[in-house]
């Protein structure tokens, strides 16, 4: 495959990922809207509400993972090195896709807590869920900036 065809295929693959980001933002927003945050007590929630909380945690994690994956692709298609994630985050901070590389690392840590949540303490669980709901808005904002960067700098639209 020649370089032009390879570049076209990479852009098409990125376009599909951007479409997934659009869908995931909508799903995460829906999950966030299902309950009034902040939640006072996770233990006081019924089964349907717990299912909404579970969907919020899962969708937050999936969107955060996909955005992290797309970050590298943005730099590769921009002709930059994307081997070291710290460099990737710093570069995306410089081009205003991220407000702060450290904030992104915080979102990653929050996502990791959600995947491995074994806390039995009701106040700890409630605080975690409330933080995830609040930070999901930050993920939405990052997703919007990724989509704008791809449109404006890479001429790639979501499909």
Secondary structure as UniProt FT lines:
FT   HELIX           3..33
FT   HELIX           42..44
FT   HELIX           47..77
FT   TURN            78..79
FT   HELIX           85..94
FT   TURN            95..96
FT   HELIX           101..115
FT   HELIX           122..153
//
